[in-house]
Amino acid sequence: MDPRIREHAEIVANHSVDLQEGDNVVIDAHPVAEDLVVALHEVIGDRGANPVTTSQRTGKRQQRAYLRAAGGDDADVEFETPAHERALIEETDVYVAIRGSDNVTQTADVSPEVSAAYNQAQRPILEERLSKRWCLTQYPAAANAQLAEMSTEAYENFVWDAVNKDWDDQRAHQENMVEILDPADEVRIKSGDTTDVTMSVDGNPTLNDHGEHNLPGGEVFTAPRPDSVEGEVLFDMPLYHQGREITDVFLEFEGGEVVSHSAAKNEDVLTEVLDTDDGARRLGELGIGMNRDIDRFTYNMLFDEKMGDTVHMAVGRAYDDTVGEGNEANDSAVHVDMIVDMSDDSFIEVDGERIQENGTFVFEE
């Protein structure tokens, strides 16, 4: 086994989820990630914890079969929240999800309406997972390398360079941005002639993501006040959602709500996301990428949103830890991140002060 896999497992256990003796651990992984699952079992065994492995969240082939059989093309289909799956998570102390696939478009022929209905039913389980010590990470599978237009070896190097690093140093670098954003009121993001949006983050904490819940980490993020977002955004980097590529997403906000939207490709998928519930038309997150070891776009939001020359915004659910006491938390069954390239003709202003220009932060100059 590649020694970097064992190092990856150790970082998950020691840094990301603080694994303790006696912990009940659920590992949710596709079979292609077996080596990392095995390494995690070794670490869990050394620690005296108790592992269970599933492919419930990341096993897209079986999920496709179920959704096509249960939902078909029925736009009005409803799903029940599976009580036995929820019970498993309720009895869990630690939840580790490992991305990795043999086909990244496995669910491409599941209708967006059926996927949206399924996500609604899964929402109580999502909320339960988020209440645990949890980590989402990536195994460098061949299908993910292909999507990134890289050889498998090059993608392995890319993933483990981004994951197996000194997270204390990364935390200190990102703390510079936390100190600017945490006490702030208004943030303005401008990029070319296509993006000019403002929002208030007043009273909402800024979090420093240094490889705990998301591995790799490499961003600072907070929640906009839901009714404060005004302006237009062109998300000029693509994303994959429900097995489909969505490109050139354009959102126009008034009073915090998306009042107009478009996409160059798979606009129907975007529409279904925004129609999930009322909260899906408002922003739940503003994130600023700061991981300089992630230096290329790979069609993988776990990495792409951390790039140092980007910002990302998510429609839908706001994370509880990013909502200040007494402030409204945007509530939704979805949380979909989208990215703006800030490397050229772009800037971020915080309370009227320019803190990043063309991808370079003021504390990096």
C-alpha positions as CSV (number, residue, x, y, z in Angstrom):
1,M,0.0,0.0,0.0
2,D,1.2,3.5,-0.8
3,P,2.5,5.0,2.5
4,R,0.6,8.2,1.6
5,I,-2.7,6.4,2.1
6,R,-1.8,5.5,5.7
7,E,-0.7,9.1,6.2
8,H,-4.1,10.2,4.8
9,A,-5.9,7.9,7.2
10,E,-3.9,9.2,10.2
11,I,-4.8,12.8,9.3
12,V,-8.5,11.9,9.1
13,A,-8.3,10.2,12.5
14,N,-6.0,12.6,14.4
15,H,-6.7,16.0,12.9
16,S,-10.1,15.9,11.3
17,V,-12.4,13.8,13.6
18,D,-10.3,13.5,16.8
19,L,-10.9,9.7,16.9
20,Q,-11.3,8.3,20.5
21,E,-11.3,4.9,22.0
22,G,-14.8,3.4,21.9
23,D,-16.0,5.7,19.1
24,N,-18.6,4.2,16.8
25,V,-17.4,5.1,13.3
26,V,-19.3,5.0,10.0
27,I,-17.1,5.0,6.8
28,D,-19.2,5.8,3.7
29,A,-17.1,4.9,0.6
30,H,-17.2,3.6,-2.9
31,P,-15.4,0.3,-3.4
32,V,-12.7,2.0,-5.4
33,A,-11.5,3.6,-2.2
34,E,-10.9,0.3,-0.5
35,D,-7.2,1.0,0.2
36,L,-8.1,4.1,2.2
37,V,-10.9,2.3,3.9
38,V,-8.5,-0.5,4.9
39,A,-6.0,2.0,6.2
40,L,-8.7,3.7,8.3
41,H,-9.7,0.3,9.7
42,E,-6.1,-0.2,10.8
43,V,-6.1,3.2,12.6
44,I,-9.5,2.6,14.1
45,G,-8.4,-0.8,15.4
46,D,-5.2,0.7,16.9
47,R,-7.4,3.3,18.7
48,G,-9.9,0.8,20.0
49,A,-12.9,2.3,18.1
50,N,-15.6,0.4,16.2
51,P,-16.0,0.7,12.4
52,V,-18.9,0.1,10.0
53,T,-18.5,0.6,6.3
54,T,-21.4,1.5,3.9
55,S,-21.8,2.8,0.4
56,Q,-25.0,4.6,1.1
57,R,-23.9,8.1,0.2
58,T,-21.1,7.5,-2.3
59,G,-22.4,4.3,-4.0
60,K,-23.9,6.0,-7.0
61,R,-24.6,2.9,-9.0
62,Q,-27.0,1.4,-6.5
63,Q,-28.5,4.8,-5.8
64,R,-29.2,5.2,-9.6
65,A,-30.9,1.8,-9.7
66,Y,-33.1,2.7,-6.7
67,L,-34.1,6.2,-7.9
68,R,-34.9,5.0,-11.4
69,A,-37.0,2.1,-10.1
70,A,-38.7,4.0,-7.4
71,G,-39.1,7.4,-9.1
72,G,-38.8,7.0,-12.8
73,D,-39.9,10.3,-14.4
74,D,-42.5,11.1,-11.8
75,A,-42.1,14.7,-11.0
76,D,-44.5,14.3,-8.0
77,V,-42.7,11.3,-6.4
78,E,-42.2,11.4,-2.7
79,F,-39.7,9.4,-0.6
80,E,-39.8,8.5,3.1
81,T,-36.8,9.1,5.3
82,P,-35.4,5.6,6.0
83,A,-35.7,5.1,9.7
84,H,-33.0,2.4,9.8
85,E,-30.4,4.6,8.1
86,R,-31.2,7.5,10.4
87,A,-30.9,5.1,13.4
88,L,-27.4,4.1,12.3
89,I,-26.3,7.7,12.1
90,E,-27.9,8.5,15.5
91,E,-25.8,5.8,17.1
92,T,-22.6,7.0,15.4
93,D,-19.9,9.2,17.0
94,V,-17.8,9.7,13.8
95,Y,-18.9,9.8,10.2
96,V,-16.3,9.7,7.4
97,A,-17.3,10.1,3.8
98,I,-14.8,9.2,1.1
99,R,-15.3,10.5,-2.4
100,G,-14.1,8.3,-5.3
101,S,-15.9,6.8,-8.2
102,D,-15.7,4.5,-11.2
103,N,-18.1,6.7,-13.1
104,V,-18.7,10.3,-12.0
105,T,-21.8,10.7,-14.2
106,Q,-23.5,7.5,-12.9
107,T,-26.7,9.4,-11.9
108,A,-26.9,11.5,-15.0
109,D,-30.0,9.8,-16.2
110,V,-31.9,10.2,-13.0
111,S,-34.4,13.0,-13.4
112,P,-33.7,16.3,-11.5
113,E,-37.2,16.2,-9.9
114,V,-36.6,12.7,-8.5
115,S,-33.2,13.6,-7.2
116,A,-34.6,16.7,-5.5
117,A,-37.4,14.6,-3.9
118,Y,-34.8,12.1,-2.6
119,N,-32.6,14.9,-1.2
120,Q,-35.7,16.2,0.7
121,A,-36.3,12.8,2.3
122,Q,-32.6,12.5,3.2
123,R,-32.5,15.9,4.9
124,P,-33.0,14.6,8.5
125,I,-30.2,12.2,8.0
126,L,-27.9,15.0,6.7
127,E,-28.7,17.1,9.7
128,E,-27.9,14.1,12.0
129,R,-24.6,13.6,10.2
130,L,-23.7,17.2,10.6
131,S,-24.2,17.0,14.4
132,K,-21.5,14.4,14.7
133,R,-17.7,14.6,14.3
134,W,-17.5,14.2,10.5
135,C,-15.1,14.5,7.6
136,L,-15.5,14.5,3.9
137,T,-12.4,13.5,1.9
138,Q,-11.2,12.2,-1.5
139,Y,-9.6,9.0,-2.7
140,P,-7.7,9.6,-6.0
141,A,-9.7,7.1,-8.1
142,A,-9.1,6.8,-11.9
143,A,-12.5,8.2,-12.8
144,N,-11.9,11.3,-10.9
145,A,-8.5,11.6,-12.5
146,Q,-10.1,11.3,-15.9
147,L,-12.6,14.0,-15.1
148,A,-9.7,16.3,-14.1
149,E,-8.0,15.5,-17.4
150,M,-5.0,14.0,-15.5
151,S,-3.2,10.7,-15.5
152,T,-4.0,8.5,-12.5
153,E,-0.4,9.0,-11.1
154,A,-0.5,12.8,-11.6
155,Y,-3.9,12.9,-9.9
156,E,-2.7,10.8,-7.0
157,N,0.2,13.3,-6.5
158,F,-2.2,16.2,-6.7
159,V,-4.6,14.8,-4.1
160,W,-2.1,13.7,-1.6
161,D,-0.1,17.0,-2.0
162,A,-3.3,18.8,-1.1
163,V,-4.3,16.5,1.8
164,N,-1.0,15.4,3.5
165,K,0.3,18.7,4.5
166,D,1.0,20.9,7.6
167,W,-2.4,22.0,8.6
168,D,-1.2,24.1,11.5
169,D,0.7,26.3,9.0
170,Q,-2.4,26.5,6.7
171,R,-4.6,27.5,9.7
172,A,-2.2,30.3,10.5
173,H,-2.1,31.6,6.9
174,Q,-5.9,31.6,6.8
175,E,-6.3,33.3,10.1
176,N,-5.2,36.5,8.4
177,M,-8.4,36.5,6.4
178,V,-10.5,35.5,9.4
179,E,-9.3,38.6,11.3
180,I,-10.5,40.8,8.4
181,L,-13.8,39.1,7.7
182,D,-15.1,38.1,11.2
183,P,-15.8,41.7,12.4
184,A,-17.0,42.9,9.0
185,D,-20.4,44.1,7.8
186,E,-20.5,44.4,4.0
187,V,-18.6,42.3,1.5
188,R,-18.4,43.3,-2.2
189,I,-17.2,40.9,-4.9
190,K,-16.5,42.2,-8.3
191,S,-15.1,40.3,-11.3
192,G,-15.0,41.8,-14.8
193,D,-18.4,43.0,-16.2
194,T,-20.3,39.9,-15.2
195,T,-20.1,39.8,-11.4
196,D,-20.9,42.6,-8.9
197,V,-22.6,41.5,-5.8
198,T,-22.8,42.8,-2.2
199,M,-23.9,41.1,1.0
200,S,-23.9,41.6,4.7
201,V,-22.1,39.2,7.0
202,D,-22.7,41.3,10.1
203,G,-22.7,39.3,13.3
204,N,-22.0,36.0,11.5
205,P,-18.8,34.2,12.5
206,T,-16.1,33.4,10.0
207,L,-14.7,29.9,10.2
208,N,-11.2,28.7,9.4
209,D,-11.4,25.5,7.4
210,H,-8.0,23.9,7.9
211,G,-8.7,20.3,7.1
212,E,-11.2,19.2,9.7
213,H,-14.6,18.7,8.2
214,N,-13.3,19.0,4.7
215,L,-10.0,17.3,3.8
216,P,-8.4,19.0,2.1
217,G,-9.3,22.3,3.7
218,G,-8.1,25.6,2.6
219,E,-10.9,28.3,2.9
220,V,-12.5,30.7,5.2
221,F,-16.2,30.9,5.1
222,T,-19.3,32.5,6.7
223,A,-23.0,32.9,6.0
224,P,-24.5,36.0,4.4
225,R,-27.5,37.5,6.1
226,P,-30.2,35.9,3.8
227,D,-32.0,39.1,2.8
228,S,-28.9,41.2,2.2
229,V,-27.6,39.9,-1.1
230,E,-27.9,42.3,-4.0
231,G,-26.4,42.1,-7.5
232,E,-25.4,39.7,-10.2
233,V,-22.9,36.8,-10.2
234,L,-21.6,34.7,-13.1
235,F,-20.1,31.5,-11.8
236,D,-17.6,31.1,-14.6
237,M,-16.2,27.7,-13.3
238,P,-18.3,24.6,-14.1
239,L,-19.7,22.3,-11.5
240,Y,-21.0,18.7,-11.4
241,H,-24.3,18.2,-9.7
242,Q,-26.4,15.0,-9.8
243,G,-24.0,13.6,-12.4
244,R,-24.4,16.5,-14.8
245,E,-22.1,19.4,-15.7
246,I,-23.6,22.8,-15.3
247,T,-21.7,25.7,-16.9
248,D,-21.9,29.5,-16.7
249,V,-24.4,29.8,-14.0
250,F,-25.8,33.3,-13.8
251,L,-27.8,34.4,-10.7
252,E,-29.4,37.8,-10.1
253,F,-30.3,38.7,-6.5
254,E,-32.8,41.2,-5.2
255,G,-33.5,41.4,-1.4
256,G,-31.4,38.3,-1.0
257,E,-33.5,36.1,-3.4
258,V,-32.6,34.8,-6.8
259,V,-35.0,36.6,-9.1
260,S,-33.4,35.5,-12.4
261,H,-31.1,32.6,-13.4
262,S,-29.6,30.9,-16.4
263,A,-27.0,28.4,-17.3
264,A,-25.3,27.6,-20.6
265,K,-25.6,23.9,-20.0
266,N,-28.1,21.9,-18.0
267,E,-30.1,24.9,-16.9
268,D,-33.0,22.5,-16.0
269,V,-30.8,21.0,-13.2
270,L,-30.0,24.4,-11.9
271,T,-33.8,25.3,-11.9
272,E,-34.6,22.1,-10.0
273,V,-32.0,23.1,-7.3
274,L,-33.5,26.6,-7.0
275,D,-37.0,25.2,-6.8
276,T,-36.2,22.7,-4.0
277,D,-37.6,25.0,-1.4
278,D,-37.7,28.7,-0.4
279,G,-34.2,28.6,1.1
280,A,-32.7,27.3,-2.1
281,R,-33.1,30.7,-3.7
282,R,-31.0,32.4,-1.1
283,L,-27.3,32.2,-0.3
284,G,-26.2,30.0,2.7
285,E,-22.4,30.5,2.3
286,L,-19.7,32.8,1.2
287,G,-16.3,31.1,1.0
288,I,-12.9,32.4,0.0
289,G,-10.3,29.9,-1.3
290,M,-6.8,30.1,0.2
291,N,-5.1,26.7,-0.5
292,R,-2.1,27.5,-2.8
293,D,-1.3,23.8,-3.2
294,I,-4.6,23.4,-5.1
295,D,-3.4,25.1,-8.3
296,R,-5.7,23.7,-11.0
297,F,-9.4,23.2,-11.7
298,T,-10.4,19.5,-11.5
299,Y,-14.2,19.4,-11.6
300,N,-14.2,18.5,-7.9
301,M,-15.8,21.0,-5.6
302,L,-14.0,19.6,-2.6
303,F,-10.8,20.9,-4.1
304,D,-11.9,23.6,-6.6
305,E,-13.5,25.8,-4.0
306,K,-10.3,25.9,-2.0
307,M,-8.1,27.4,-4.9
308,G,-6.5,30.7,-3.8
309,D,-7.7,32.7,-6.7
310,T,-11.4,31.9,-6.2
311,V,-14.5,32.7,-4.2
312,H,-17.5,30.5,-3.9
313,M,-21.1,31.0,-2.9
314,A,-23.6,28.3,-2.0
315,V,-27.3,28.5,-2.5
316,G,-29.3,26.8,0.2
317,R,-28.5,25.7,3.7
318,A,-26.3,27.8,6.0
319,Y,-24.1,25.9,8.4
320,D,-25.2,26.5,12.0
321,D,-21.7,27.5,13.1
322,T,-21.6,30.4,10.7
323,V,-24.8,32.0,11.9
324,G,-24.5,34.4,14.8
325,E,-26.9,34.4,17.8
326,G,-30.1,36.3,16.9
327,N,-29.4,36.2,13.2
328,E,-31.5,34.4,10.7
329,A,-30.2,31.1,9.4
330,N,-31.0,30.2,5.8
331,D,-32.7,26.9,5.8
332,S,-32.9,24.4,2.9
333,A,-32.5,20.8,1.9
334,V,-29.7,21.7,-0.5
335,H,-26.3,23.3,-0.3
336,V,-24.8,23.7,-3.7
337,D,-21.5,25.5,-4.1
338,M,-20.5,27.5,-7.2
339,I,-17.2,29.2,-8.0
340,V,-16.1,32.6,-9.4
341,D,-12.5,32.9,-10.8
342,M,-10.9,35.9,-9.1
343,S,-7.5,35.7,-10.8
344,D,-8.0,38.6,-13.3
345,D,-9.9,41.9,-13.3
346,S,-11.4,41.1,-9.9
347,F,-11.4,42.3,-6.3
348,I,-12.9,41.7,-2.9
349,E,-13.8,44.6,-0.7
350,V,-14.6,44.4,3.0
351,D,-16.3,47.4,4.4
352,G,-15.0,49.5,1.5
353,E,-11.4,48.3,1.9
354,R,-9.9,46.2,-0.9
355,I,-8.5,43.1,0.6
356,Q,-7.9,41.0,-2.5
357,E,-7.1,42.1,-6.1
358,N,-6.6,39.7,-9.0
359,G,-6.3,36.8,-6.6
360,T,-3.6,38.3,-4.3
361,F,-4.5,39.1,-0.7
362,V,-3.2,42.2,1.0
363,F,-1.3,40.1,3.5
364,E,0.5,38.2,0.7
365,E,2.0,41.3,-1.0
